[in-house]
Amino acid sequence: MAEPMIQITLCWSLQPRQVQEHAMQVPEGSTVQSLMAQVLTAGLPQVSGADLAKLPFMHPGIWGHKVLWTARVHEGDRIELYRDLKVDPKVARRQRFKRQGKGRTGLFANRKSGVAAGY
């Protein structure tokens, strides 16, 4: 008797704003690591070999929550592979704020005339 299969979706993005999804069936009780082993051996039709080699070095997550490679997958799960951040979000926000200027953003946007900055 064959093992029961479950339907999952594998999502990844090797470049900004280019998300790829692949629906697949895996045996019930599979882990994220066994799923990646299956993907690497079988390959994916829309992914080149060089891009496929990058996938195991990404960080796994299920429905937006980081998980370990040993986490089990369940029916309907969306397995996501995350890239490393290139810029710290706090640093990026500070740079954006500096570029936009203090007078046009946040608390300072609708300042009444004659009032000190920040009030």
C-alpha positions as CSV (number, residue, x, y, z in Angstrom):
1,M,0.0,0.0,0.0
2,A,1.4,3.4,-1.0
3,E,1.9,6.2,1.6
4,P,-0.8,8.8,1.7
5,M,0.3,12.0,-0.1
6,I,-0.4,15.6,0.9
7,Q,-0.5,18.7,-1.2
8,I,1.9,21.6,-0.3
9,T,3.2,24.7,-2.0
10,L,6.9,25.6,-2.2
11,C,7.6,29.4,-2.6
12,W,11.0,31.1,-3.1
13,S,12.4,34.4,-4.4
14,L,15.9,34.6,-5.7
15,Q,15.6,38.3,-6.6
16,P,13.4,41.1,-5.3
17,R,9.8,41.1,-6.6
18,Q,10.1,37.8,-8.4
19,V,8.3,35.2,-6.3
20,Q,8.0,31.7,-7.7
21,E,5.6,29.0,-6.5
22,H,5.4,25.3,-7.2
23,A,2.6,23.0,-6.0
24,M,3.6,19.5,-5.3
25,Q,2.6,16.3,-3.5
26,V,4.8,14.8,-0.8
27,P,4.4,11.8,1.5
28,E,2.6,12.4,4.7
29,G,5.1,13.0,7.6
30,S,7.7,14.6,5.4
31,T,10.1,17.3,6.8
32,V,11.2,20.4,5.1
33,Q,14.6,18.9,4.6
34,S,13.2,15.8,2.9
35,L,11.1,18.0,0.7
36,M,14.2,19.9,-0.4
37,A,16.0,16.6,-1.1
38,Q,13.1,15.6,-3.3
39,V,13.1,18.9,-5.2
40,L,16.9,18.7,-5.7
41,T,16.8,15.2,-7.1
42,A,13.7,15.6,-9.3
43,G,14.3,19.3,-10.2
44,L,11.7,21.8,-11.1
45,P,10.6,22.5,-14.6
46,Q,10.8,26.4,-14.4
47,V,14.1,26.6,-12.5
48,S,17.6,26.4,-13.9
49,G,20.2,24.2,-12.3
50,A,22.2,27.1,-11.0
51,D,19.1,28.7,-9.3
52,L,18.1,25.3,-7.9
53,A,21.5,24.9,-6.2
54,K,20.8,28.2,-4.3
55,L,17.6,26.9,-2.6
56,P,19.2,24.8,0.1
57,F,21.1,27.8,1.4
58,M,18.0,29.8,2.1
59,H,16.1,29.9,5.4
60,P,12.9,27.8,5.6
61,G,9.5,29.0,6.9
62,I,5.9,27.8,6.9
63,W,3.2,30.4,6.4
64,G,5.5,33.3,7.3
65,H,7.1,31.8,10.4
66,K,10.7,30.6,10.4
67,V,11.1,26.9,11.1
68,L,13.9,24.4,11.3
69,W,14.8,22.1,8.5
70,T,13.5,19.2,10.6
71,A,9.9,20.7,10.9
72,R,7.2,18.4,9.6
73,V,4.9,19.6,6.8
74,H,1.1,19.2,6.8
75,E,-1.6,19.3,4.2
76,G,-2.0,22.7,2.6
77,D,1.2,24.2,4.0
78,R,3.0,26.9,2.2
79,I,6.7,26.3,2.5
80,E,8.7,29.5,2.0
81,L,12.4,29.9,1.5
82,Y,13.8,33.2,2.6
83,R,16.9,35.1,1.4
84,D,19.3,36.8,3.7
85,L,18.7,40.5,4.3
86,K,21.2,42.7,2.5
87,V,20.3,45.8,4.6
88,D,19.1,46.0,8.2
89,P,15.5,47.4,8.1
90,K,16.3,49.9,10.8
91,V,19.2,51.3,8.8
92,A,17.1,51.4,5.6
93,R,14.4,53.4,7.4
94,R,16.9,55.9,8.8
95,Q,18.4,56.4,5.4
96,R,14.9,56.9,3.9
97,F,14.0,59.4,6.6
98,K,17.2,61.3,6.0
99,R,16.6,61.4,2.3
100,Q,13.0,62.6,2.6
101,G,13.8,65.3,5.1
102,K,12.3,65.9,8.5
103,G,9.7,68.4,7.5
104,R,7.5,66.2,5.2
105,T,7.1,62.9,7.1
106,G,5.6,61.4,10.2
107,L,4.8,63.7,13.1
108,F,6.3,66.7,11.3
109,A,4.1,66.5,8.2
110,N,1.1,68.7,9.3
111,R,2.8,71.2,11.5
112,K,0.8,74.4,12.4
113,S,2.5,77.6,11.5
114,G,4.3,79.3,14.3
115,V,4.7,76.1,16.4
116,A,8.1,74.6,17.3
117,A,9.3,71.6,15.4
118,G,7.9,68.3,16.8
119,Y,4.8,69.7,18.3
